[in-house]
Amino acid sequence: MAGKIYLVGTPIGNLDDITYRAVRVLKEVDLIAAEDTRHSRRLLGHFEITTPLISFHEHNELEKSQELVGKVKQGTNLALITDAGMPGISDPGYRLVVEAWKAELEIVPVPGPTAMISALVVSGMATDRFTFEGFLPRKKNQRQERLRELIIEPRTMVFYEAPHRLLATLTDILEIMGEDRVVMVARELTKKYEEKIRGRVSDVLQHFSEYLPKGELVIVIEGKGIIKLKAETQGWEEMSVIQHLQLLVDAGMTKKQAIRTVAQERGLSKSEVYQEAIQIEIN
């Protein structure tokens, strides 16, 4: 009989956040796959968990996924843990889950804390609809392009970021999304030096320019409100297609987004709108 794969959430900082169920499962399974075995041994030692460990990280995930699935098919009960939080969120766990589905194995979530949800709920921004964007690209031009794509995103946005890239990222957010956006940067959540800085982009950037950040970071950015977006684009019925396009671009859309929106609102094909768009210069 095949075993099961348990996706076990572990604390993002404070060890008291682990659940009774998580400790029980980690003690009862036959094998634990960990992103960093050295890091995980400290956690397991704290709770007197002696289950054997195996390494599973981004550099061996494809090969290891197939190996671990093979073990589970033969009856091994496996727990997957990450360095902090829920497996599969911005870590290699996704690949193992995909292979497990292919092999028709049972996958059991054992919920635990996640940094993105912890930051979101204390941000004071809308939580009824949000989008998790993971890490922004490291290269400046790619990062800026991703932010341009998100200018008109109406939902609250949550990102992870490394401390040494925070100032560059906030600078790009300020330049591309505007200083009127509200952001919150949370660092070291649930740990001794937990800090949450919230305000306009320019104010938050100024703070971290004076006090360089350390530790794990989450950035939460308010979305482009539907009401605000509609207010910026209302009255297009009285405009020409070119004026409509320019209005949307001025509101923050890319040329591609503006063409798609104008086509939808006017009941035109994108090719028709594109023919109008090439007559003017839109960056």
Buried (B, 14 or more C-beta within 10 A) or exposed (E): EBBBBBBBBBBBBEEEBBBEBBBEBBBEBBBBBBBBBEBBEEBBEEEEBEBEBBBBBEEEBEEBBBBBBEBBBEEBBBBBBBBBBBBBBBBBBBBBBEBBEEBEBEBEBBEBBBBBBBBBEBBEBBEEEBEBBEEBEEEEEEBBEBBBBBBBBBBBBBBBBEBEBBBBBBBBBBEBBBEEBBBBBBBBBBBEEBBBBBBBBBEBBEBBEEEEBEBBBBBBBBBBEEEEBEEBBEEBEEBEBBEBBBBBBEBBBBBEBBBBBBBEBBEBEBEBBBEBBEEEEBE
